């Protein structure tokens, strides 16, 4: 159940566009059917709506800048961590309220995803609130994963753009994302926060081709140990595609910014040397913290 889009044979290049349209239509139908059958798994999210009203939320991503920051002031703050942040030495000191995993996708195998989640179990405290894509629920059920944690699910509709005039809901279909930080922003706003701070959102890989994209060593990731190849390890480059991907990424961040502005939500980028210029910057040391 990893992907809704199967490879459909096409007779030749003349029919490429027709084949693409067919695959997209087939994917949309399968996605809608999956959502209809599994939307009950999203109902527990209703209790979270507005639960952080008036509270500031810090989103902790995994960019290399995290290595240069003292995160100890975040202890006692409401935080959402993502991806492999659970390997950070201060994870249990900060104790993020929520942790979000991106949906497994090709070329990630079931074996790799299960190994990653089992590694996360070793780091998570009992009761840790964890968000997973509903398309990965079958793995949690089949392999009895995250039994001591509180697991929530979300559903992404990659055909759906964020609608500035319509509120996001984790009990329904969320709009498309490009990076897991987008899902974290959706969650922070759904929780009711009016002030969100981004950390570890570097987005400067074009300046560091061939270097690590994370604060941790990729070779120590359980995904990599099980055979997943991080893009940083690939020697081929295609800067044209990279630039195009960055442009799409920036455009979606701008839509999220506009969505937030309409609702009086302020998003700060507290990531040192981040290329992401969509949000106003404020250094972490200039933020007032609880005593």
C-alpha positions in Angstrom: 0.0 0.0 0.0 3.0 2.3 -0.4 1.9 4.1 -3.6 -1.3 4.7 -5.5 0.5 5.1 -8.8 1.5 2.0 -10.6 3.7 1.9 -13.7 1.5 1.7 -16.7 3.1 0.6 -20.0 2.9 3.2 -22.8 3.2 2.3 -26.4 5.8 5.0 -27.2 6.8 8.6 -26.8 3.8 9.8 -28.9 1.5 8.5 -26.2 3.6 9.8 -23.2 1.2 12.7 -22.3 -1.8 10.4 -22.6 -0.1 7.8 -20.4 0.9 10.4 -17.8 -2.7 11.7 -17.6 -4.0 8.1 -17.3 -1.6 7.3 -14.4 -2.5 10.6 -12.7 -6.2 9.9 -13.0 -5.7 6.3 -11.7 -3.7 7.7 -8.8 -6.4 10.2 -7.9 -9.1 7.6 -7.9 -7.0 5.2 -5.8 -6.1 8.0 -3.3 -9.8 9.0 -2.9 -10.8 5.3 -2.4 -8.1 4.8 0.2 -9.1 8.0 2.1 -12.8 7.0 2.1 -12.0 3.6 3.6 -9.5 4.8 6.2 -10.7 8.3 7.3 -11.9 6.9 10.6 -8.2 6.7 11.7 -8.1 10.5 11.5 -11.0 11.1 14.0 -8.7 11.2 17.2 -7.1 14.4 15.7 -10.3 16.3 16.4 -9.4 16.6 20.1 -6.1 18.3 19.1 -7.7 21.2 17.2 -6.9 24.5 19.0 -5.3 22.7 21.9 -2.2 25.0 21.7 -4.1 28.2 21.3 -2.0 31.2 22.5 1.1 29.0 22.8 4.3 29.4 20.8 5.6 26.3 19.0 9.1 25.5 17.8 9.5 23.2 14.8 12.7 21.2 15.0 14.0 19.9 11.6 17.3 18.1 10.9 19.4 20.6 9.0 23.1 20.8 9.8 22.8 24.2 11.4 21.3 22.4 14.5 24.8 21.3 15.3 25.8 24.9 15.9 22.9 25.8 18.2 22.3 25.5 21.9 18.9 24.0 22.1 18.7 23.8 25.9 16.5 26.9 26.2 13.8 24.8 24.4 13.3 22.7 27.5 9.7 23.3 28.7 8.7 24.9 25.4 6.1 23.3 23.1 8.0 21.7 20.2 7.2 19.6 17.1 10.2 17.5 15.9 10.4 15.8 12.5 12.1 12.9 10.7 15.3 11.7 12.4 15.5 14.5 15.0 14.9 11.8 17.7 18.7 11.0 17.4 19.6 14.4 18.7 21.4 14.1 22.1 19.0 16.6 23.7 15.8 15.0 22.3 14.6 13.8 25.7 15.7 16.9 27.4 13.7 19.1 25.0 10.9 16.4 24.9 9.0 17.6 21.8 5.3 17.2 22.4 4.9 15.9 18.9 7.1 14.0 16.4 6.2 13.7 12.7 7.4 11.1 10.2 7.0 11.6 6.4 5.1 9.0 4.6 7.2 6.1 3.4 7.7 6.2 -0.4 9.7 4.6 -3.1 12.5 3.7 -2.9 12.0 3.2 0.9 11.1 -0.5 1.5 8.9 -1.8 4.3 11.9 -3.4 5.9 13.7 0.0 6.0 10.7 1.9 7.3 10.1 -0.7 10.1 13.7 -0.5 11.1 13.5 3.3 11.3 10.4 3.2 13.4 11.9 0.6 15.7 14.9 2.8 16.2 12.6 5.7 17.0 10.9 3.5 19.7 14.3 3.3 21.5 14.5 7.1 21.7 10.9 8.0 22.4 9.6 8.2 25.9 6.4 6.4 26.8 3.4 8.5 25.7 5.3 10.3 23.0 2.8 11.7 20.5 3.7 10.5 17.0 2.2 11.4 13.7 2.5 9.1 10.7 0.9 9.0 7.3 -2.2 6.9 7.2 -0.7 5.0 4.3 1.8 3.6 6.8 -0.8 2.5 9.4 -0.6 -1.1 8.0 3.1 -1.2 9.1 2.3 -0.1 12.6 -0.5 -2.7 12.8 1.4 -5.6 11.2 4.6 -5.2 13.2 3.1 -3.9 16.4 5.1 -0.7 16.3 5.1 2.2 18.7 3.1 0.3 21.3 4.1 2.6 24.2 3.5 5.8 22.2 0.4 7.7 21.3 0.1 7.3 17.5 -1.9 9.7 15.3 -2.3 9.7 11.6 -2.6 12.3 8.8 -3.7 12.0 5.2 -2.1 14.0 2.4 -3.8 14.7 -0.9 -1.1 15.6 -3.4 -3.7 16.8 -5.9 -4.9 19.5 -3.4 -3.3 22.9 -3.0 -3.5 24.8 0.2 -6.6 27.0 0.2 -5.9 30.3 2.0 -9.7 30.8 2.6 -10.3 27.3 4.1 -9.0 26.1 7.5 -6.7 23.1 7.5 -8.0 20.0 9.3 -6.2 16.9 10.4 -9.5 15.1 10.4 -9.6 15.4 6.7 -7.3 15.6 3.7 -4.4 17.9 4.1 -3.0 19.7 1.1 0.2 18.6 -0.7 3.6 19.1 0.8 7.2 19.1 -0.5 9.1 18.7 2.8 8.0 17.3 6.2 8.5 20.8 7.6 5.3 21.7 5.7 3.4 19.0 7.6 4.8 20.3 10.9 3.6 23.9 10.0 0.2 22.5 9.1 0.1 20.8 12.5 1.3 23.8 14.5 -1.4 26.0 12.9 -4.1 23.3 13.4 -3.1 23.2 17.1 -3.9 26.9 17.3 -0.4 28.4 17.7 -0.1 32.1 16.7 3.7 32.1 16.8 5.8 29.5 15.2 9.6 29.3 15.1 11.6 27.2 12.6 14.9 25.6 13.5 17.0 23.3 11.4 15.3 24.4 8.2 18.5 25.2 6.3 17.4 24.6 2.7 20.9 25.5 1.5 21.9 22.2 -0.1 22.7 23.9 -3.4 25.7 25.5 -1.6 26.9 22.2 -0.2 26.5 19.6 -2.9 28.0 16.3 -1.8 27.9 17.3 1.9 25.6 16.2 4.7 22.1 17.6 4.7 21.6 16.8 8.3 23.0 17.5 11.8 23.7 13.7 12.2 25.8 11.3 10.1 23.6 9.7 7.5 25.5 6.5 7.8 24.1 6.1 11.3 20.5 6.3 10.2 18.6 3.0 10.3 17.2 3.7 6.9 20.7 3.9 5.5 21.8 0.9 7.5 19.1 -1.1 5.8 20.1 0.0 2.3 18.3 3.3 1.7 20.6 5.6 -0.3 20.5 9.2 0.8 20.6 11.7 -2.0 23.8 13.2 -0.5 25.6 9.9 -1.4 24.7 10.1 -5.0 27.4 11.5 -7.2 25.2 12.6 -10.1 23.9 16.1 -10.1 21.3 17.9 -12.2 21.3 21.5 -11.1 18.5 22.4 -13.5 16.2 20.0 -11.6 17.5 21.2 -8.3 16.7 24.8 -9.1 13.3 23.9 -10.3 12.6 21.9 -7.1 13.8 24.8 -5.0 11.4 27.1 -6.8 8.5 24.8 -6.1 9.5 24.5 -2.5 9.7 28.3 -2.1 6.3 28.8 -3.7 4.6 26.4 -1.3 6.3 28.1 1.6 4.9 31.4 0.4 1.4 29.9 0.2 1.7 28.7 3.8 2.9 32.2 4.8 -0.1 33.8 3.2 -2.4 31.2 4.9 -0.8 32.1 8.2 -1.0 35.9 7.7 -4.7 35.7 7.1 -5.1 34.1 10.5 -2.8 36.3 12.4 -0.1 33.6 12.7 3.5 34.7 12.8 6.2 32.4 11.5 9.8 33.1 12.3 12.9 31.4 10.8 15.4 31.0 13.6 17.8 28.8 11.5 21.3 30.3 11.2 22.4 30.9 7.6 19.2 29.4 6.2 18.5 30.3 2.6 14.8 30.3 3.3 13.9 34.0 3.1 10.1 33.6 3.0 9.7 34.3 6.8 11.3 37.0 8.9 14.4 35.9 10.7 15.0 36.1 14.4 18.1 34.5 16.0 17.3 32.0 18.7 19.4 33.9 21.3 17.0 36.9 20.8 13.9 35.0 21.7 12.6 35.3 25.3 12.2 31.9 27.0 10.6 30.7 30.2 12.7 30.9 33.3 
